[in-house]
Amino acid sequence: MGVLRDPGLEVLGAFLKTRRAQLSPGGAGLPDSGESRRVPGLRREEVAQMAAISTDYYTRLEQGRVQASAAVLDVLAQVLRLDGDQREYLLTLAGKTASTTVGRSVRQRVQPQMRHLLDDLSLTAGFVIGRNTDLLAWNAMAAALVMDFGRVPEEERNYVRLVFTEPALRVLYRDWEDMARLALSHLRMDSRRNPDDSRLTALVEELSALDPQFRLWWTSHDVAVRAGGTRLLRHPLAGDLALERSTFTCAEDPEQQLVVWTAEPGSPTHEGLRSLASMIERAPEGHYGAA
């Protein structure tokens, strides 16, 4: 009878392996030896030496066969040049943080104050994103810019699912690949915060079967939390838009975040939003959207 392995440790090992493969010797501060390498990135023995642990122990870590202390993981995070999001993910995989929840498979409901704030925005697109990138609420400008989310069954209103399954969004987002990979990295982070969420597991299995890009990117173990940035759209009515993205966490439910897209006053994008807002006012309710 084979030895049962901890799935969390196996994911941790795979994550370490992908980070090691993506870090060059120069990026890790090692001198250039001039010799050719059969595989990209650092060797296991190089990581082990810099982390002051044995190569055998590090190898077993990558194979998901041993636990590591928080102190060892902190050192490995430094050696592998992990950013803050990646370090949090590594510690969560090892069960070293308190952010993991159990059995959170029920879809959230938007907090009332988040709904009220959404409704007060006119020239700003706003979305409330919940656990596992579920789309909980949106305003009229968001629907006009992206799509009529109301036509999507509630259980299928998931941002990552829409990004990978709605063909129109691949045209709408000028930076679709960057945006899709970032959205997937948010989902990957949620996967360790909610490891027993059956809805998330089903979503990953569904999209892995449907889309080769999702399957490939999921195995890269890239992680990130939602933050600011720029979103580039090519809208059929408002033209090319460059929108600044901001994220606000709900105090009453930290797993709900308000994501807003804004434009610099007086910019072409701002004028495009003003034009779109006037169309929303004239259109019958629900009859607007890019898709």
C-alpha positions as CSV (number, residue, x, y, z in Angstrom):
1,M,0.0,0.0,0.0
2,G,1.4,3.4,-1.0
3,V,2.1,6.3,1.3
4,L,-0.6,8.9,1.3
5,R,0.8,12.3,0.5
6,D,-0.6,15.7,1.7
7,P,-2.0,17.4,-1.4
8,G,-1.1,20.8,0.1
9,L,2.6,19.8,0.4
10,E,2.5,18.5,-3.2
11,V,1.2,21.9,-4.4
12,L,3.9,23.6,-2.2
13,G,6.6,21.5,-3.8
14,A,5.3,22.3,-7.3
15,F,5.3,26.0,-6.4
16,L,8.9,25.9,-5.2
17,K,9.9,24.1,-8.4
18,T,8.3,26.7,-10.7
19,R,9.9,29.6,-8.8
20,R,13.3,27.9,-8.9
21,A,12.9,27.4,-12.7
22,Q,12.1,31.0,-13.2
23,L,15.1,32.5,-11.3
24,S,18.4,32.8,-13.1
25,P,21.7,32.4,-11.3
26,G,22.4,36.1,-11.9
27,G,19.0,37.0,-10.6
28,A,19.8,35.1,-7.4
29,G,23.1,36.8,-7.0
30,L,25.3,33.9,-8.1
31,P,28.4,34.5,-10.2
32,D,28.3,33.4,-13.9
33,S,30.3,30.1,-14.1
34,G,30.2,30.1,-17.9
35,E,29.0,26.5,-18.0
36,S,25.9,25.5,-19.9
37,R,22.8,24.4,-18.1
38,R,20.5,21.6,-19.1
39,V,17.5,23.1,-17.4
40,P,16.5,26.8,-16.9
41,G,16.8,28.5,-13.5
42,L,18.6,27.4,-10.4
43,R,19.7,23.9,-9.5
44,R,18.3,22.4,-6.4
45,E,21.7,22.2,-4.7
46,E,22.2,26.0,-5.4
47,V,18.9,26.8,-3.6
48,A,19.7,24.5,-0.8
49,Q,23.2,26.0,-0.3
50,M,21.9,29.6,-0.3
51,A,19.1,28.6,2.2
52,A,21.6,26.7,4.4
53,I,19.7,23.4,4.2
54,S,20.7,20.1,2.8
55,T,20.1,19.3,-0.9
56,D,18.3,16.1,0.2
57,Y,15.9,18.0,2.5
58,Y,15.2,20.6,-0.2
59,T,14.6,17.9,-2.8
60,R,12.0,16.2,-0.5
61,L,10.3,19.6,0.0
62,E,9.9,19.9,-3.8
63,Q,8.6,16.3,-3.9
64,G,6.0,17.2,-1.2
65,R,7.4,14.6,1.2
66,V,8.3,16.8,4.2
67,Q,7.0,19.8,6.2
68,A,9.0,22.9,6.6
69,S,9.1,25.4,9.4
70,A,8.0,29.0,8.9
71,A,11.7,30.0,9.4
72,V,12.9,27.8,6.6
73,L,10.1,29.0,4.3
74,D,11.0,32.6,5.0
75,V,14.6,31.9,4.0
76,L,13.5,30.1,0.9
77,A,11.2,33.1,0.0
78,Q,14.3,35.3,0.2
79,V,16.5,33.0,-1.8
80,L,13.8,32.6,-4.6
81,R,13.1,36.3,-4.6
82,L,9.4,35.9,-3.9
83,D,7.3,39.0,-3.6
84,G,4.9,39.7,-0.8
85,D,1.9,37.9,-2.5
86,Q,4.1,34.8,-3.4
87,R,5.5,34.6,0.2
88,E,2.0,34.7,1.7
89,Y,0.9,32.0,-0.8
90,L,3.9,29.8,0.2
91,L,3.2,30.2,3.9
92,T,-0.5,29.5,3.4
93,L,0.3,26.3,1.4
94,A,2.3,25.1,4.4
95,G,-0.4,26.0,6.9
96,K,1.7,28.7,8.5
97,T,-0.9,31.5,8.3
98,A,-4.3,32.0,9.8
99,S,-6.0,33.0,6.5
100,T,-7.1,29.5,5.5
101,T,-10.8,28.7,5.8
102,V,-12.6,25.4,5.7
103,G,-15.7,24.4,3.8
104,R,-16.5,27.9,2.3
105,S,-18.4,26.6,-0.7
106,V,-21.5,28.8,-0.4
107,R,-21.8,31.7,-2.7
108,Q,-21.6,35.1,-0.9
109,R,-24.2,37.8,-1.0
110,V,-23.1,41.4,-1.6
111,Q,-23.0,43.6,1.5
112,P,-25.7,46.3,1.4
113,Q,-23.2,49.2,1.8
114,M,-21.2,48.0,-1.2
115,R,-24.4,47.8,-3.3
116,H,-25.3,51.4,-2.3
117,L,-21.8,52.7,-3.2
118,L,-22.0,50.9,-6.6
119,D,-25.3,52.6,-7.4
120,D,-23.9,56.1,-6.6
121,L,-21.2,55.8,-9.2
122,S,-22.1,57.2,-12.6
123,L,-18.9,57.7,-14.7
124,T,-17.1,54.9,-12.9
125,A,-17.4,51.2,-13.6
126,G,-17.7,49.2,-10.4
127,F,-17.8,45.5,-9.6
128,V,-18.0,43.7,-6.3
129,I,-15.8,40.6,-6.5
130,G,-16.1,37.9,-3.8
131,R,-14.5,34.7,-2.9
132,N,-13.0,32.7,-5.8
133,T,-13.6,35.7,-8.1
134,D,-17.3,35.4,-8.0
135,L,-19.0,38.5,-9.4
136,L,-21.5,39.5,-6.7
137,A,-22.7,42.9,-8.0
138,W,-22.0,45.6,-10.7
139,N,-23.3,49.0,-11.7
140,A,-24.7,50.2,-15.0
141,M,-21.4,51.6,-16.3
142,A,-19.7,48.2,-15.7
143,A,-22.4,46.5,-17.7
144,A,-22.1,49.0,-20.5
145,L,-18.3,48.7,-20.6
146,V,-18.0,44.9,-20.3
147,M,-21.2,42.9,-20.8
148,D,-24.8,42.5,-19.5
149,F,-23.9,40.3,-16.5
150,G,-27.5,40.0,-15.7
151,R,-28.0,37.5,-18.6
152,V,-25.5,35.1,-17.0
153,P,-27.0,32.6,-14.5
154,E,-26.0,33.6,-11.0
155,E,-24.0,30.4,-10.3
156,E,-22.0,31.1,-13.5
157,R,-21.2,34.8,-12.6
158,N,-17.6,34.3,-12.0
159,Y,-15.0,36.7,-13.3
160,V,-12.4,34.2,-14.3
161,R,-15.0,31.9,-15.9
162,L,-16.2,34.8,-18.0
163,V,-12.7,35.9,-19.0
164,F,-12.0,32.4,-20.4
165,T,-15.4,31.5,-21.8
166,E,-16.8,34.7,-23.3
167,P,-15.2,35.2,-26.8
168,A,-16.3,38.9,-26.8
169,L,-14.1,39.7,-23.8
170,R,-11.0,38.5,-25.7
171,V,-11.8,41.3,-28.2
172,L,-12.8,43.9,-25.6
173,Y,-9.6,43.6,-23.5
174,R,-6.7,44.9,-25.5
175,D,-4.4,43.4,-22.9
176,W,-6.5,40.2,-22.6
177,E,-3.6,37.8,-21.9
178,D,-2.0,40.0,-19.2
179,M,-5.5,40.5,-17.7
180,A,-6.4,36.8,-17.9
181,R,-3.2,35.7,-16.2
182,L,-3.6,38.3,-13.4
183,A,-7.2,37.2,-12.8
184,L,-6.1,33.6,-12.7
185,S,-3.4,34.5,-10.2
186,H,-6.1,35.9,-7.9
187,L,-8.0,32.7,-8.2
188,R,-4.8,30.7,-7.4
189,M,-4.4,32.7,-4.2
190,D,-8.0,32.0,-3.2
191,S,-7.5,28.3,-3.8
192,R,-5.2,28.1,-0.8
193,R,-7.3,30.4,1.4
194,N,-10.3,28.1,0.7
195,P,-8.7,24.7,0.1
196,D,-12.0,22.8,0.8
197,D,-14.3,24.9,-1.4
198,S,-16.0,22.4,-3.7
199,R,-17.2,25.2,-6.0
200,L,-13.7,26.4,-6.6
201,T,-12.4,22.9,-7.3
202,A,-15.2,22.4,-9.8
203,L,-14.4,25.7,-11.5
204,V,-10.7,24.8,-11.9
205,E,-11.6,21.4,-13.2
206,E,-14.1,22.9,-15.7
207,L,-11.8,25.6,-17.0
208,S,-8.8,23.2,-17.2
209,A,-10.9,20.9,-19.4
210,L,-12.2,23.8,-21.6
211,D,-9.1,26.0,-22.1
212,P,-5.5,24.9,-22.7
213,Q,-4.2,28.3,-21.8
214,F,-6.0,28.1,-18.4
215,R,-4.6,24.7,-17.8
216,L,-1.0,25.8,-18.7
217,W,-1.2,29.0,-16.6
218,W,-2.8,27.3,-13.6
219,T,0.2,25.0,-13.4
220,S,2.6,27.9,-13.4
221,H,1.5,28.8,-9.8
222,D,1.6,32.5,-10.3
223,V,-0.2,34.3,-7.4
224,A,-1.3,37.9,-6.6
225,V,-3.8,39.8,-4.6
226,R,-6.0,42.4,-6.2
227,A,-4.3,45.8,-6.5
228,G,-4.1,48.9,-8.7
229,G,-3.2,49.0,-12.4
230,T,-4.4,49.9,-15.8
231,R,-7.0,48.2,-17.8
232,L,-7.0,48.7,-21.6
233,L,-10.3,48.3,-23.5
234,R,-11.4,48.5,-27.2
235,H,-15.1,49.3,-26.8
236,P,-17.4,49.2,-29.8
237,L,-19.1,52.5,-28.8
238,A,-16.6,54.4,-26.6
239,G,-13.4,53.5,-28.6
240,D,-10.0,52.8,-27.0
241,L,-10.0,53.3,-23.3
242,A,-7.3,53.3,-20.7
243,L,-8.9,52.9,-17.2
244,E,-7.2,53.0,-13.9
245,R,-8.1,50.1,-11.6
246,S,-8.5,50.5,-7.8
247,T,-9.5,48.0,-5.2
248,F,-11.2,48.5,-1.9
249,T,-11.9,45.9,0.7
250,C,-15.2,45.7,2.6
251,A,-14.7,46.1,6.3
252,E,-17.8,44.0,7.1
253,D,-16.6,41.1,4.9
254,P,-12.9,41.2,3.9
255,E,-13.5,38.6,1.2
256,Q,-15.6,41.1,-0.7
257,Q,-13.8,43.8,-2.7
258,L,-15.0,46.7,-4.7
259,V,-13.1,47.1,-7.9
260,V,-13.5,50.4,-9.7
261,W,-12.3,51.6,-13.1
262,T,-11.7,55.4,-13.4
263,A,-10.4,57.8,-15.9
264,E,-8.3,61.0,-15.6
265,P,-10.6,64.0,-15.9
266,G,-10.4,65.6,-19.4
267,S,-8.7,62.6,-20.9
268,P,-10.1,60.9,-24.1
269,T,-11.1,58.0,-21.9
270,H,-13.0,60.3,-19.6
271,E,-14.8,61.8,-22.6
272,G,-15.6,58.3,-23.8
273,L,-17.1,57.4,-20.4
274,R,-19.3,60.6,-20.5
275,S,-20.6,59.6,-23.9
276,L,-21.3,56.1,-22.7
277,A,-23.1,57.4,-19.6
278,S,-25.4,59.5,-21.8
279,M,-26.3,56.4,-23.8
280,I,-27.1,54.5,-20.6
281,E,-29.5,57.2,-19.6
282,R,-31.3,57.0,-22.9
283,A,-31.3,53.2,-23.2
284,P,-34.1,50.9,-21.8
285,E,-33.0,49.3,-18.5
286,G,-30.6,46.4,-19.2
287,H,-30.2,47.2,-22.9
288,Y,-26.6,48.3,-22.8
289,G,-23.3,46.5,-22.8
290,A,-20.3,45.7,-25.0
291,A,-21.0,42.0,-25.4
